[in-house]
């Protein structure tokens, strides 16, 4: 058996340096993409790519938490015949955005803080930057403060007609860099200093193995509905002194399990920080915690939270606190002044009077922030469970805060560096996620800014470094974990057991097989990209700390069959409550024989092979050479449209259906076909659907070409997400001849569909 060695200071330094290099490359790729798009793309193409929203007017301005100006923008009927919906876009709460003049014929942008001339109207105004606070189909709200927009000495003077542009958010990178710097100061202190390093940090860096579990003898489960695998995960998380992993495949109740863990920790009077890779993950946990009466405080904008959960947000709790009463009069004065300043046309205040009023607002804001700060500090001091995104854990509200336990949900979708932000505030860590679904989105994988990969010869020269290609791979196998296979392992080093091959690194498996069994390897290995998450690393170093949930409560058994067999070693089983449920069992669905072939099959496959439903590339020469363009397939879109119409006619509500595809261009085309008649129908990318579910999912694969190229359909984790979103019905539309040429996994999937799905000819009228 190969022996693992602890990392040397040089290897620790190399690991931290590698993280910085990868983050720098990602930051550069993010900024480069934004700047190139802005400089080379027309306004129309920016909107097509979802990076801009044009033709907006200011609907209102109000004061938000921290003295921020909340600017609400919408499309006025004066400029648009259909003001109901925005076109498909990528704006999400928390994104950095810029408001400037609406432009029609030129891609040139005004310089931040400078006057800009609108080529269409001749009006002038200032470009200001802010953070997306709230976004819906018809309105977008941007939060602007002194750091991101007009400085305190300037007026917030927006043009009559605006557009919003998505920018690279460097604040997230700044916080990740600071976390890596803090980590370096802990484990590689300067000469003469000796900071206290927590055992958790030492374990995560491979310096020590996890401590043996501490038995919990008096464990009483609060939720009687937990299954055996969920109970085992809860017990393991509570017994782990420093770190635990929970592997939650689709629909297995990972959130349900985490809620039980949090309730148990609160009962033991422990202070808990609950984080997620996204706001959606955090809000899902918040929604499950509130009914149990658990005292929680949610950091972040309250507009991102369901109305029924508003009382849990920091804003609401601060406003309701005794300490905030003194600030209410000041806020009323600010709101009144901001309303006057936002006036347009003849009602607009101008000249010296406007400057005087703006100076008054600045003074009131300083007083507001002072009083509000005291109220926020008091609320946070009383909080027992705090929820935020990993990035949000670096906010000023949590500065110098310490917790007993930090829980990170969807940890397999978070870059390692962002996880260190909350980890440095806690003594114990619980990571939850599924490494066989999509990893973090990494822009720099194919960028010129990406750090240079080492050659095979260079690999052999360093035991600390193992590079793998970033291209998609044909075979994925689940890493061995804490199940019965581990019972047979020898365990000379206690909790430090033999390392198992990573799910995404078969090339490393082959390399390790060729190594002598006596060769020593270092636990801490350099990541080949930011797609290697902390969950991945800990699982490889210490597989015993992981527990897998094995019963899924979402999918019909046939829908679940292929991913379970190919990715989860056939351990993922359907609960009896969902194993046979179909669309025809929904109360609104017609029981007529006319619709039997629509609502009865759990899986339908429209095979377009031989139909010449060829894809098209949406470059059209407008991208300035930035990339090869997204893909669309109009004939597939028509087939999708017909099937969705059939589902709706059968009684399936549009809100119960999702139409998904790997390509943004196909999303845009499908939206043009379906949105007008079915506004409640969800249309989006596979990536955007991760973590969610619908009763019926229609999947358009798009790729169909003479070269049999499949692009990133080859990424099995993306397909795993796609095929595990539906509860009762999955419809796949695609060209089997093209898709089956994309590797062993896709070939096997096409063969499985032929045998298990209701296969129909793609050219038939549906």
N, C-alpha and C positions, 0 to 999 in steps of 0.2 A: 504494500500500500504506500502511495506517495504521502510524504509528510509535509505538513504546512508549516511555514516559518512565519514568525511575526515580522512586520515591515520594519526596516531600518529607518532612521531619520532621513536618509537620502531618498528612500522609496516613498516615505510620507510626503516629502517635499515635491517629488516628481508627480505624485498623484494630485496634489493641490495645484501644481503648475499646469497639469493637464486640464483640470477643471477650468482654470482661468483661460487657457488657450481656447478651449471649446466655447466658453461663454463669450469671449471676445469675437470669435468667428461668427457666432450666432447674432450678436449685437450688430456686427458689421453687415451681415447678410440682410438683417431686418431693415437697417437704415438704407442700405444700398437698394433694396427692392423698392422701398417707398420713394426714394429720391429719383430713381430711374423711371419709375412709373409716372411720377409727377412731371418729369422733364420731357419724356418721350411720348406719353399717351395723350390722346385728345380727351376732352371732358366726357364725351360720350363713352369712350372705351373705359375710362375710370369708373363710370357708373355701371357698365357691363361687367366689370371685374368685381363689383361690390365694394369698391374703395372710396366711393363718393356718392353723395346725395345732393342733387341740385334743385334749383327753383324753389328754395325754402323762404318762408317769411317768419319773422319773430312773432310768436303768438302770445308771449308773456315772459316776464323776468321776475323771479322771487328770490328770497334769501334762504339758503340752506345751511346745514350744520357747518360750523367753522367759518361763517361769514362768506361762503361761496355764493356766487351769483348763478342761479339755475335758469339757463336760457332755454325756453321751449320753442322749437322750430317745427313748422308744418308746411305743407304745400297749399298755398291759398288758391281758392277757386278762380281768382282773377287770372292766374297763369296756367291752370290745369283744368281740363274738362272732366278728369276723373281723379279727385283728390283723396280717394279712399286708401289706396295702398302704395307704399314704396315699392320700387323694383327690388328683386333679391339683392341682399347686401351682406357684408360681413361685420357690421357694427354690433358690438356687444357691450353691456355695462362694464366699465373699467377701462375700455380702450381709450387711447389718447387720440384726440381729434382736433382739427382746426376749422374755424369758421372764417370764411372770407367771401369776397364778392362772387356772385354767380357768374360763371363764364360759359359761353356757348361755343365760340369758334376758336378759342386759343387755349393752349395748355399752360400758358404762363401764369405764375402765381405772384401775388403781392408778397413782399418781404415782411416778416413778422414785425408788427409795431409801426409799419410805414403806411402812408396813404396809398390806396390802390384805386385804379380807375376801372370801373366796370365797362367793358367794351360794348355792352348792349345798352346800358341805361345812362352811362356817363356819370353815375353817382360815385361818391367816394366813401371810404370806410376803412376800418382797421382790421387786419387779420388777427384773431386771438385764438389761443390754444386752451384746451380744457379736457375734461374727462367725460366720456359718455356716462350719464347718470341713469337714464332710462330710455328705452327704445321700444316702440310698438310698430304696427303696420302703417300708422299714419303720422306719428310724431316722434321726435328725438329730442332729448333734453341733455344739454351740455352743462356741466358744472365748471365754472371758471373762477380761479382765484389769482392772487398776485404772482404765484410761481409759474402759472401756465398760460396766462393771457395778458391782459392789460395790467401794467404795474400799478401800484397804489396811487401813483402820481398821475395816472392817466384815466380818462373817461372810457367806459364801456360803450363805445359808439359803433353800433353794428349797422350795416347797410340795409336798405329796404328789402333787397332780394339777395339771399345768401346761398352758399353751398357748404357742406361739411365734408372734410377730407380725413381719411384714416391715416394716422401717423404711427411711426415706430415708437413703442412705449419703453423708453430707456430707464424709467424709474424701476421697473422690475429687474432689469439687469444691474442697476446700481445696488439694489438690496441684495441680490444674489452675490455680487462681488464683495459686499461688506460681510456677508455671512462666511464666505470662504476666507476672508482676511481674519475674521474673529476666530475661525477654526484653526488657522495657522498659528495665531498668537497663543492658542491653548496647547497645541501639541508640539510646536516648534518654537518655544519661547526664546526671546533674546537672551543673550548672555547675562547671567546674574539674576534673572527672574524665574520664578517657579510657580506659575498659576495652577490653581486646583483644576484638574481635568476629571470630569465625571466618568464613571465606568461606562456609561452609555456611549459616550464619544469614543472611548478606547475600543469598545466592541465593534462599533460601526466602521472603524478604521482597521479592523483586523488585528489589533494589538493583543486583545484577550478574547477568549471564547465567552459566550454568555454563561452566566452562573446557572447552576442547576435549578429547576423549578422549585418554588416554595409551596408545598401543598396547602390548599384552602379546604379545611375540613368542614367548615360550617356553611358551605355554599348552598344557598336556597335560590333557585331560579325564579325570577319575578314574572317571567312570561311563560305560561304553561304550554304555549303552542310551539316552542322551539323543538326542532328535530335533533336527532343524536349528533349529527355532524356540527350543528350550530352550538349545541351544549359543549361539545369537545373544544370548539374554538373559543367559546367564552371562558371555559375553565383554564385553557392554556394561556390566554391573554392575562387573566388575573393572577395566575401562578408565576408567570415570567417575571423575574426581578428587573430585567432591563429592556428586552426587546421581544416582540411577537409579530408574526406575519399571519394574515388571514387571506387565503386565496378564495375569492368569490367569483366563480364562473357566472355567466348570465342567468338572472332569475333565481339565484340561490338564496336570496334573503340576506345579503351582506349588510345592508343598512339595518335590517331587523336585528341582526347579531350585534352590530356596533351599539345600537340603542340599549340592548341588555347590558353590554359591558359598561357603558356610561352610567346606567342606573346603579349597577353594582359599585362602581367607583365612588359615586356621589354618596351612596349609603355608608361607605367607609370614610366619609369626610375628606375625600381627596379632591384637590383642585385640578380641573381638567381643561386642556386647550384642545378643541376639536377643529381640525383643518381639513380642507379639501383642495383638490387640484383645480376646481372650478367653483364658481358661485352656485351652479346647479347642484353639485355634490353637497355643498354646505347647506343649502336650503332644503334639500331632501332630508337630511338629518334633522334639521331644525323642525321641520313639519312633523317628524315622528316623535321628537322629544317633548314638544309642547303639551300634547294630551296627557302625558304622564305627570305633569306638574313639576317637572324638573326646572330649577331656577337657572335660566340661561340668558346670556347677553350676546347678541349677534352684532359683530362689527361689520361695517360696510354700509352702503346706501340703502335706506329702507325701501326705496322704490323697487328694489330687486326682489323684495320679499312679498309673499302672498298677503293679501289684506288681513286674513284671519290671524296672521303671525306678527302683525305690526308691533304689538306690545312687547315683543322680545328684542326688538332692535335697540341699539344704543341710543339712537335719536329719541325714540319714544320713551325709553326709561329715563333718559336725561331730562326730557321735557316734563315728565311726571314727578321728578324728584323735587324735594323741598329746596335744594340748592339752586334750581333753575328758575324759581319764581322771580328772582330779582332781574333776570335777563329778559323777561317777556315784554316789558315796556320798551326796552331798547330795540328789540326785534320789530315791534309794531312800528316804531319810528323809521326803521330802515326800510321795511316793506313799503311804507307810504312814500318815502323818498324815491325808492327804486321804481315804483309804478309811475311816478311823475317823470323820472328820467327816461323811461322807456317809451314815452309818448312820441307819436309820429305826426308828420304833416303840420298843420296849424297848431296842434296841441303841444308841439315839441318845444321844450324849454331851451333857450339858446344863450350864447354869449356869457357875460359875467355871472348872470344868475345861475346858469347851468354849472359853471365852475365852482361857485359858492356852495351849491347844493351837493355837488360831488365831494367837496372837501368835508362837508358835514357827514356824509355817508361814511367816509374813511374814518373819521373820529368815532362815529357810532360803532363801526365794525370792530375797532380796537377794544372798545369797552365790552362789546358783545363777546368777543373771543376770550377775554379775561374771565368774565362771569361764567360763560359756557364751559371753559376749561376746568374750573373748579367743580362744576356739576358732573362733568364726565369723569373726573378723577374719583369722585365719591362713588359713582355708580360702578366703575370698574373695580374699586376696592371691595365692594360687596359681592361681586360676581363669583360663583363657584364653578360654573361651566361657561367658557367663552368659545364662540364659534367665529371662524374667519377663514378666508382662503389662506394658503401657505404664504403667498405674497403679502396679504393683509396682516399677517402676524408680525410684520416688520413696521407697522404703523406706529405713530407716536403714542397711541392709546395703550400699547403694550410695552412701551419702553421700560426696561429694567424689571419687567414682570417675570415671575417664576411659577412653574406649575409642577404638580406631582407627575402627571401623565400627559403626553401629547398623542393624539390619535390623528392619523392622516388617512382620509378616505380617498379612493381613486389614486393611490400612491403610484400606480404603474403608469399614470398619465402625467406625472409631474417630474420635471427635471430634478436631478439629485440636489443641485445647488439650492433650488427654491425650498426643498424640504429641510435644509439645514437652518433656515430662518426660524421656524418654530422649534426645531429639535434643541437648539442651544438654550431654550427656555425651560427645559424639562429634564427629569431624572429617568423617565421611562418612555418607551416609544412603542406604539402599536400601528403597524402599517396594514392597510387593507386595499385589495385591488385584484386585477386579473392580468398577469403578464402575457396572456394569449389574446388579449384585445389590443386596440391601438395604443402605441407608446406616445410619449410627448411629440407634438409637432415640432420638427427641427428643420429650419430653413437652410442651414449651412451644410447639409449632407452633401449636396452636389454643387456647392459654391466654391469659387476660387479662393475664398477666405478660409475655407476649412483647413485645419491643421494637416500637415503632410503625414500620410500613413507610412509606417515603417515597412521595410522589405522583410522577406522570410529570414534572410541572414541576420538582419538587425534584431529580429525577434529572439533568436537563439542567444544573442549577446546579453539579454537582460531578462532576468526571471520576474521582473516586476511588470513587464510590458507584453501584452498580447493584443494584437490588432486583428479585427475581422472586417471583411468587406461590408459596405453599407447596402449593397444590392439585396433585393428580396431573395429569399432562399426557398428551395423546393420542399424541404422536409422540416416539420416542426414536431417535436416530441415534448411532452410535459416533463419537467425535471422531477426526479424522484424526490420525495419529501419525507414527511413524518409518518407515513403509513407503514404497512406491514413490511415493506421491503427493507426499511431501515433497521428492523429488528435483527437482521442477519449481519449487519455491519460490525466489524471490530471497532472498538472505540478506545484506542490507547490513550487518547488525549481528553478523555471525559466527554464534554459536550462538543468537542471539535471532531466532527466526523468527516469521512471522505467527501471531497467536493463532487457535486453532480454536474453534468453538462447543462449549460444554459439553453433555454428553449430556442433562442434566436442565434445560436452560435455553433452549428454543426461543424464548421471548419475547425473550431477549437477542439471539438471532440476528437476529430481525426488526428490532430496534432498531439493531443494528450495520450492517445492510444500508442503512439510511436515512442513515447518517452519511457525510459526505464522506470520500473515501479518504485525504485528507491530514490528517484529524483525528488528533491525538495522544491516546493513551489511556495510563492508568497500568497497569503490570503488577499492582500490588497493589490488588485490588478488594475492597470490603467484602462479606462473606458475607451472604446473605439469611437464613440459619438455620444451626444447628449441623449440618445435614445436608451442608453443603458441607465436604468433608474436605480435608486437606492434599494428598492424592493428586489430587483434583479440581483444586485451585489450581495445583499444579506442572505438571500435564498441560496446563492451559490456557496457562500462561505459557511453558513450554518443551516443546512436544510431542516434540521430537527425543530427549529423554532416556528415552522410553518404548519398551519392546519388548513385543510381544504374543505369547503362546503360542497356537498355532493347531491343534494336534492333541489331540483329547480321547480319553481311554482309559476312559470310563465308559459312555456311552449307545449304545444301538442307533442306527443311522443315521437311522431315521425319527423317533425321539424327539428326536434332535439337530437335525433339519431346520428346524423352525419358529424356535427361538431363534437359530440360526445365520443364517438368512435375514433375520430382522427386526431383530436387535440387533447382530450381529457381522459385517455386510456379507458374509455367506456365506463368511467366512474360517475358521470353526470346522469342522474336518473330523473324522470318526470314524476312529480307527485301525482297521486291518484286523482286529485281534484282537477288537474289540467291535462292529464295524459290523453284523454279522448275528446276534449271540448272542441267544437267546431263553430263556424260562423252561423250555421243553421240553428244553433242553440240560443242565440241572442234573441231577446223578446221582440225586437223590432223587425227581425228578418222574416221574409215571406216563407211559408211552408209549401208553396205551390211547386208542382213538379217542374214548372217552367224554369225555375231558378236552381233546381237541384244540382246541376253540374257546375254552378257558380259557388254555392255556399257549402257544399259537402266536402270537396277535396281539401285536405290540409296543405298540400303542396301542388302547385300548377306550374308547368314549364312550357312557355311558348318558345319553341326552337325556331330561330330564323335562319338556320343554315340553308344555303341554296336560294334564299329569297333575294339576295343582293341588297340587303338592308345595310349598305355601307356607311360607316362613320364619316364624319367630316371634322376638320380641324378649324377651330375658331380663331385663327391668327389673322387672316385677311390682310396681312401686311401692316397692321396697325400697332403691333406690339413693340416696334422698334428693335426687334431682335432679342427681346428680353427672354422669351422662352418659345417653345414650339406651339403654344396655344392649347386651350382646353378642347375636349372632344364632345361632340353631340351626334345624335342619330335620330333624324326626323321620323323615319319609318318606325323605329322602335317606340318613339314618342307617341305615334298614332295608335300603336298596339296597346300601349299603357293606357292611353285615354279611353279606348273602347272598353278595356277590362274594368277600369275604375267606374265608368258609367254603368256597367253591368252590376258591379257590387252595390252601387247606390240604388239602382233600380230594384235590387233584391231586398233592400231595406237596411243595408249597412250604412250608418251615418258617416258623412265625409270626415267628421272629427275623429272617427274610429279608424281611419285609414291613413297610412303614410306612404308616399311615393318617394323612393330614395334612389340615388345613383352615385357612383364614385366621382362624377365630373360636374363641375360648376356650370359649364356651358349647357349640359343636358338639363340641369335644374332650371336654368333660365328659359329654355325652350318648353319644358313641361309646364312651367308656371304660366307661360303665354297661352297654353292650350287649356289649362284646367282651372286656374285661379278665379276667373271671372264668374264661372258657373258654380264653383264650389269654394267659397272663401274660407271655410273651416278645414279644408283638406290640407294636410301638412306635406310640403314638398321641400326636399333638402338633400344635402349630401349624406353619404354613409357616416362620415366622420362626425357630422353634427347630430346624428341620431344616437351616438354612443351613450349608454347609460339610461336609455329610455325604451318604451315599448308601445305597440299599438295592436289592436285586434287583428288588423290585416295590414300587410306590407307588400307593396309592389316594387320589385327591384329591377331597374333597367341597367344592364351591363355595358351597353354602348358599343363596345369594341367589336368591329366586324371589318376585316380588310384582307386583301390578297396575301399580304406578308405574314399573316397570322400573328401579329403583334398584340400583346395584351396590356402593356404598360404596367401601372401599379395594381391592376387586378391580381397580379402575381403575389401581392402581399396578403398572406393568409389571415393575418390578424384583422385586416380590413374586411375580408369576406366573413370572418367569424362574427364580427359586429353586425354585418348586413343580415346574415341568415338567422341571427338569434334575437332580432327585434320583435318579430310577430308573436302573438299569443295563439291565434287560431288558424291563420291562413298566410301562406307565403306564395307569392306569384313571382316567378323569375322570367324575364324576357331577355333573350340573348342568343348569340350565334355559337352553337356548340362546336362547330368546326374551328372557329378562331380561338375560342376560350380554352378548349381542350389542349391546345398547343402551348399553353403557358406554364407547363411543368407538371410534375406528378400529382400535386395536390388538386389542381384545376381539372386535370384529366379524370381523376377519381371522382371529383364532384359531379362532372358531367355524366359519368357512368352511373353514379348514384341517382341522379335526377331521372335518367332514362328508366331505371328500375323501380323507383319509389314514388315519382311524381305522376300526376295526370298530364302526360305529354301531349301538346297540341302543336300543330304546324303554325309557325309565326305569320304566314301570309293569309291564313284563314280569317274571315270576318268573325270577330268575337262578340 
